[in-house]
Amino acid sequence: MKISKSRTREGAISKAIEKLNECLLSAGRKPILLMLSGGSALELLEGIDMRLIGKRVTITVLDERFSKDPAVNNFSQVCETGFYKRAELRGIDYIDTRVHHDMRLYALARKFERDLKRWRKKHPVGSILITQGIGEDGHTAGIMPYPENPKKFERLFEKGNRWIVAYNARKEKNEYPRRVSVNLPFLREQVDCSVVYTTGSAKRRAVRQVLAKRGNLAKIPARVIREMKEATLFTDLK
């Protein structure tokens, strides 16, 4: 894990965008799966160099809020960005995680996992690039903390034969409790480059716990970035 600290939020965004473009460029001619986080990490998209986006790129989300509401569903929000609309014109493919008709939570998870593994089978040497955020509670990629129940955390998020987990975190943990998320083995083993972006004083405590020498994933899931192949944290927090 690398850390890039900026004096301002704008500086952190600028450096994160620069790294994201660097990751896209370094993939060369390989197929790319670009998995995008929702929330504040969407701010990075408008800085992507569109010359690096084309038919070899497949776009999806890193985790999904299970909702038909386009203002809540992450992929729906990605589709509304200027970046995505320009990317469509350049011939990208996509993995859709919107909730259609009467689709159930676990059905969406099965579809998402099937689509991801189909992409990997078709592109065994393709690059998986992601954007990640860190929540005030230390969650990342839709993986919520369970300090009160580490065994449940492990059962949900550490299954090595699976890439996707569907679960209900309850509203006490998050205002969007029903989630379809990648799991920890996926982040550690499949992701080639992660751009982690988090700013604002409200996240200071979580960032400090990520950077601390000691800690555990059940309490601060975002500590997984310390275990990933290539992850760079961009922040304005000292």
C-alpha positions in Angstrom: 0.0 0.0 0.0 1.2 3.5 -0.9 -0.1 6.7 0.6 -0.4 10.1 -1.1 -1.3 13.0 1.2 -2.4 16.4 -0.2 -3.0 19.7 1.5 -6.4 20.1 -0.2 -9.3 17.9 -1.3 -8.7 19.2 -4.9 -5.1 18.1 -4.7 -6.1 14.6 -3.6 -8.6 14.3 -6.4 -6.0 15.5 -9.0 -3.4 12.9 -7.8 -6.0 10.1 -7.7 -7.1 10.8 -11.3 -3.5 10.9 -12.4 -2.9 7.4 -10.8 -6.1 6.0 -12.3 -5.0 7.1 -15.8 -1.6 5.6 -15.1 -3.2 2.3 -14.2 -5.2 2.3 -17.4 -2.2 3.2 -19.5 0.0 0.5 -17.9 -2.5 -2.2 -18.8 -1.2 -1.7 -22.4 -3.3 -3.7 -24.9 -4.8 -6.0 -22.3 -8.6 -6.2 -21.8 -9.6 -4.1 -18.8 -12.3 -4.6 -16.2 -12.9 -1.2 -14.6 -14.9 -1.5 -11.4 -16.1 1.8 -9.9 -17.1 2.7 -6.4 -20.1 4.9 -5.8 -20.3 7.9 -3.5 -17.4 10.5 -3.5 -15.2 8.2 -5.7 -17.5 9.0 -8.6 -15.7 12.4 -8.7 -12.7 10.8 -10.2 -14.4 9.8 -13.4 -14.5 13.1 -15.1 -10.7 13.2 -15.1 -10.2 9.9 -17.0 -8.4 10.3 -20.2 -10.9 9.1 -22.8 -8.1 8.1 -25.2 -7.5 5.2 -22.8 -11.1 4.0 -23.0 -12.4 1.8 -25.8 -13.7 -1.6 -26.9 -11.2 -3.5 -24.7 -12.7 -1.9 -21.5 -15.6 -3.4 -19.6 -17.2 -1.1 -16.9 -19.1 -2.2 -13.8 -19.3 -1.3 -10.1 -17.3 -2.6 -7.2 -20.3 -3.1 -5.0 -24.0 -2.5 -5.4 -26.8 -1.0 -3.3 -29.8 -3.3 -3.9 -32.4 -0.8 -5.0 -34.5 0.0 -8.0 -34.2 3.7 -7.2 -31.7 5.2 -9.7 -30.6 7.8 -7.1 -29.5 4.9 -4.9 -28.3 2.1 -7.2 -24.6 2.6 -7.9 -24.6 1.4 -11.5 -27.5 3.7 -12.3 -25.5 6.6 -10.9 -22.4 5.6 -13.0 -24.6 5.5 -16.1 -25.6 9.1 -15.5 -22.1 10.4 -15.5 -20.6 12.3 -18.4 -17.7 9.8 -18.4 -20.0 6.8 -18.9 -21.9 8.4 -21.7 -18.7 9.3 -23.5 -17.4 5.7 -22.8 -20.5 4.2 -24.4 -19.7 6.2 -27.6 -16.3 4.7 -27.6 -17.7 1.1 -27.6 -17.1 -0.1 -24.1 -18.8 -3.2 -22.7 -20.5 -3.2 -19.3 -21.7 -5.5 -16.5 -25.1 -4.3 -15.5 -26.0 -4.5 -11.7 -29.3 -2.5 -11.9 -32.3 -4.2 -10.2 -34.7 -5.1 -12.9 -38.4 -6.1 -12.4 -38.8 -8.4 -9.4 -35.2 -9.5 -9.2 -34.2 -10.7 -5.7 -31.0 -9.8 -3.8 -29.4 -13.2 -4.1 -30.3 -13.5 -7.8 -28.5 -10.3 -8.5 -25.4 -11.6 -6.6 -25.4 -14.8 -8.6 -25.7 -12.9 -11.9 -22.9 -10.5 -10.9 -20.6 -13.4 -9.9 -21.4 -15.3 -13.1 -20.7 -12.2 -15.2 -17.4 -11.5 -13.5 -16.1 -15.1 -13.8 -17.2 -15.1 -17.4 -15.1 -12.0 -18.1 -12.1 -13.6 -16.3 -12.5 -16.8 -18.3 -12.6 -14.9 -21.6 -9.7 -12.6 -20.5 -7.4 -14.7 -18.3 -4.6 -12.1 -18.5 -6.9 -9.1 -18.4 -6.4 -6.3 -15.9 -8.9 -5.5 -13.1 -8.7 -1.9 -12.0 -10.9 -0.4 -9.3 -11.7 2.8 -7.5 -12.3 2.4 -3.7 -13.6 4.7 -1.0 -13.5 4.5 2.8 -16.5 5.1 4.9 -16.6 6.9 8.3 -17.1 3.5 9.9 -14.1 2.0 8.0 -16.1 0.1 5.4 -15.0 -0.2 1.9 -16.4 -1.9 -1.3 -19.7 -2.4 0.4 -18.0 -4.6 3.1 -19.4 -3.4 6.4 -17.6 -3.8 9.8 -18.8 -6.4 12.3 -16.6 -5.8 15.3 -19.3 -7.4 17.5 -19.3 -10.6 15.5 -15.9 -11.4 13.8 -17.1 -14.9 12.9 -20.0 -13.6 10.9 -17.6 -11.2 9.2 -15.4 -14.0 8.2 -18.3 -16.2 7.1 -19.6 -13.4 4.9 -16.5 -12.0 3.4 -13.7 -14.6 3.4 -15.1 -17.4 1.2 -12.3 -18.1 -1.2 -14.3 -19.9 -3.8 -16.7 -17.0 -4.2 -16.2 -13.4 -5.4 -19.5 -11.9 -4.6 -21.6 -11.8 -1.4 -25.2 -10.7 -0.9 -26.3 -9.7 2.6 -28.4 -7.4 4.7 -26.3 -5.2 7.0 -29.4 -3.7 8.7 -30.0 0.0 8.9 -28.1 0.3 12.1 -24.9 -0.1 10.1 -25.8 1.7 6.9 -28.7 3.6 5.4 -28.4 1.3 2.4 -28.3 -2.1 4.1 -29.0 -4.5 1.3 -25.7 -5.1 -0.5 -24.2 -7.1 -3.3 -20.4 -6.7 -2.8 -17.1 -8.2 -3.9 -15.4 -10.1 -1.0 -12.0 -9.9 0.5 -10.3 -12.8 -1.5 -11.4 -11.0 -4.7 -9.8 -7.7 -3.6 -6.6 -9.5 -2.6 -6.2 -11.9 -5.5 -8.0 -10.5 -8.5 -7.5 -6.7 -8.4 -4.3 -5.5 -10.2 -4.6 -1.8 -9.3 -6.7 0.1 -6.8 -7.1 3.9 -6.5 -8.4 4.5 -3.0 -9.8 8.0 -2.5 -11.1 9.5 0.8 -11.2 13.1 2.0 -12.9 15.1 4.8 -12.4 15.4 8.5 -15.3 13.0 9.2 -13.2 10.1 7.9 -10.0 11.1 9.8 -10.5 8.4 12.5 -11.1 5.6 9.9 -8.1 6.6 7.9 -5.9 6.6 11.0 -7.2 3.1 11.8 -6.4 1.9 8.3 -2.8 3.3 8.6 -2.2 1.9 12.1 0.3 -0.9 12.4 -2.2 -3.0 14.3 -5.9 -3.6 13.6 -8.4 -6.1 12.3 -10.6 -6.4 9.3 -13.8 -7.1 11.2 -13.5 -3.7 12.8 -12.0 -1.8 9.9 -12.6 -3.6 6.6 -10.7 -0.9 4.7 -7.5 -2.3 6.2 -7.7 -4.8 3.3 -5.9 -2.3 1.1 -2.8 -3.1 3.1 -3.0 -6.7 1.7 -3.8 -5.9 -2.0 -1.4 -6.2 -4.9 -1.2 -2.5 -5.7 -3.3 0.0 -3.8 -2.6 3.7 -3.4 -4.5 5.8 -0.8 -5.2 9.4 -1.8 -6.3 11.7 1.0 -6.2 15.3 2.3 -6.0 14.1 5.9 -2.7 14.6 7.7 
